[in-house]
Structure formats: C-alpha cells, structure tokens
Amino acid sequence: MVNADITLADLPLRPELVGEEPYGAPQLDVPVCLNVNENPYPPSASTLEEMADAIRNAAYHRYPDREFTGLRQQLADYLGHGLGVANVWAANGSNEVMTHVLGAFGGPGRRVLSFTPTYSMYPEYARNTHSDYVTAPRHDDYTLDAGLVLRAIAEHDPTVVIITTPNNPTGTTTPLAEIERVLTGTDAIVVVDEAYQEFARHPDETALTLLPRFGNLVVSRTMSKAFAFAGGRLGYLAAAPAIVDACRIVRLPYHLSAQTQAVASVALRHAGEMLARVDDLRAARDELLRRAPAMGFEVVDSDANFVLVGRWSDRHLAWQQLLGQGVLVRETGPAGYLRVSAGTPEEMEAFYAALACVDAPRMGE
C-alpha cells in the first residue's frame, strides 16, 4: 500500500471535516439484512433481461443525455398530478437530489432546518454545501405540526426547511393540512421528503397535491425503496420549473449515466411489477407493529417499511445479540430503539426467533 503512513491529520482537510467519518450503514455478510429499508423482492427475470438489453444498447462512446427529458417525462407520468418534464429533476439517489437543492438554496451564511430525530444524512448534506444546519425537536410522539415548525422557522430564519414524512427513522407522518399551513406561513424552500410515501397507509395523501399552489415546495422521492431499485441509484424531485432550473445550475455535467437512465426507464415502464410487493411489505410492517408488542417490546407506530423496536438500556448489546444470530438491523434513532426493516416472511420469522433470544436489559429494568 503506497503512502499508508499518511493520515488525515497530515492533510489540509477542511476544518469542519476534522474528526468526521464517512456515512454508512453496516454492510455485513449475514443471512438476514433488515437494516437499510430496501425492498427485498428483486425484479422478475424478464424485467432483468430487459434491463440487461438496455445496458447492452447504451451508447458508451457518447455522453449521456444531459437533460434526460425522456426519463423525466416517465417520472412525471408516474407521479401524475398534472406534472410535466419541467417539474421533475433526478440524480444519483435522493442524496444527490438533496445536495442539488442545498447547493442552490443553501450555502455560506444560510441555514437548513430539520426536525429531530430524523434522517442522519441531512447534516452531512448541509456540511458539504457549506450550509449551517439547525434542528428543532419533534413532539414526544415524534410527530410535527405547523405551530412547531413555524416557531422553529421564526427562531432560526432558514432558507431551506426539511419535513420528512414518513419520517426516517420513526416512521411517523405529517398531515397534509399541517404542511399546507407551513407553506402558507413561510417563503423558505420547504422540502417534503417522501422517500417512503409508497408504503404509507394512505399514499395518495401526498404533498404533490400542493404543488400547484406553492412555488416554494419541493417534493423529494426515490426509486431505491418501494421500487426495488436501490442498486440503480435514482432519486428525483417534483417542484416548480424555476426550482428545477436552479438544480440544473448546480448539477455536475452528465451526472446521470446513460446506463442509469436506461435501466431506470425500464423500471418505470414496469412500475406495476416493481411496486407489486409494496402491499406485502406494508403487511409485514403491520405484523411487526402487532407482534413485537405481543412479545413484550415497545414500538413506534410507523407508516414506512420499518419499525422502531425496543426499548433497551443497552441497545448496542441488543444489536450485537441479534447480529450474533445472523440478523442485521440498524442501531439508529431515539435512545433504546433499533430500527427493523420489513422483509420477506422468511426474514421476518428469523428476526422474531432472534428477538426472542435477546437478553439485553430493557429500559426500567
């Protein structure tokens, strides 16, 4: 290994990066992976073959379509609500979409506001775009209402506000009426992150319905979760054309490869099939919400494809004991809880069997 003796301390690292570590949920080779909220059901053999054909036919010697208008039209058609190409933007996962939004509307001297507990990458997006990151705590049941959000906006004066619904890692939702009140009460860019919206009990209750009335609204989505397309890396947003144009200013040239565009296009043509297992995952989530309490554990009611289960005095010990039985979950969220993704029936039965054997001390013991 060349220059292995050089450390980060020897390099002129940006000051705000000193002591930081790369983001990453554990990627371990275990029989049951329930830690990253994936759809565990792969596409059909025929769809996979169509994806392979699309990759084989991609023009590798040419740059990809910089504006990917065909793919954006497909995304607009999937979302509905009268959206067109000019309303849709996409990138390599919703991570890059959010980086585009903050690159356009954040930056030095500007603040990004979110509500904890929430997705752990938001502060990193802010840091990487030189934006100040501030938070306000959610209610004790991990919900939000317009009063709480607007008070936090008045206190912090952000240029970007992020409302995650269903929220990661809690699975709690924010009602449309509350989001509407927030939009009415602020000129800030309000990003409603709906990465898990397809798993909601009422998926049609989406902030997309508010787009015709609010030019400061951004609705963020992903194909990584419900669409069983995590490996394809395609996130997208819907917003006013001017916001899309702002993202186009800050994007890197040719940021979506021809292969990504081609495969995502196939996935969207087969949207019905790709989403066919969403009902099964909702059922697995609802069973987890019933079964874990029956086993003596606490849960947080969830509208996503995961559930917080606990509460342990030493959740890391509980995580290790589950891992020792071949079940990987996520050690994240409020103290004492572990986040468990909905999986296949076989994966869930393995999880319940492992959970029954966890002897880590519980809260209050």
Steps between C-alpha positions, in 0.01 A plus 500: 500500500656829387528788752311309766677699769324825399193569715216749478680707763784551250270643232351851458148376571217753525465587872136385522604153375758439771389205712221403261452146368341383175127429514397139477264245638686173569527279192562157644468155346224356717196283418239768583556868415225724643704816550469726191127499415540336160226319313629141531311373195703524176349576158379209288735312271337656194541854635861430595561377146347818360730703729798302374398570140470871581854503640636307202341752263620812682734724302816465706707712262268800533415725793156431647199726452586791727134593557360142490164636391361158412566367848363817659180459299466142622548616859241775450255245355559270797437779751195640319334812642543685171880507524719533191867480407566854626377401849731203551869462576701185574847398616703214643268421789303748707834574670625684193159659445521652848856613435376681189223670697738614773764595245245732342325638809741439788863603523715725722298711740179309428321253724335163442237401757378148576323330788662233713511210516522475124719377215866502601628619160337845513780658705754354258319650201509835679866466595602404146321805355647735764154558647426544870290212634252563781231281651193512718370198694183326393218442746544216749310266265738603216230687308502855361237770471507837331529690826821323596647539151410868463639584844828336403503693171445827688785415737758383245406684177598213266506515122421127478265302725489118483187313608539124471177303470488211566792593719818296513571345751167530684252427219267777617313718249417870481142570384452692176302770680801573722735517201259738328499728803881501502516591132250780554710637784848510344689602186779251571550204269307216666623154406248226578707182490261220398757224451263249665168638376406189302498301825261738678153377591362785289763557228271735305520751786816649354645849493495471120138621524628834638746576218257706285455747787849535646807596300730446799410129537732215404379139524789252510459133407721198429488178302729331753232389744157395374621467140754228585763710322754578774786381281384722213556822700218721376346772715283782374297803598190684384480879527437821310702527176711779651618268779588235244699763309686587821599134539615494138737787577684314777498146362821351366509446124354166391430399858262217399677233298343357186477166680312646797258677269442188292440265792282749690290541187441124489407498870246777444348318203445209738388712796207271578726200534776686685248624758304175521652400833426828678178356644695199632751729669221710650352179640840397640534841666152479651569150627822627660302779667271234651739217567788683669271646771350154550855384574536776761682762293415863433446631147437836336205498262638520148371587154824394330656159429682491833420512869688616809510213752626520859564629748830378630731658758790382282373487145847431361507179699157409361625581149803277553287215633273516194805514273642196677192313384545612140254792503625849415284799602587869535623661819350844445226731619380585851685352797417138572354414161621297204356558153376185327418495128206299370627192318381179343295256713809285548712797606236621743464158662878486542486844662223401744691187597814703560309770690360241738857412597625853567572541871640855497353698790185702424425856605381504858655168595 
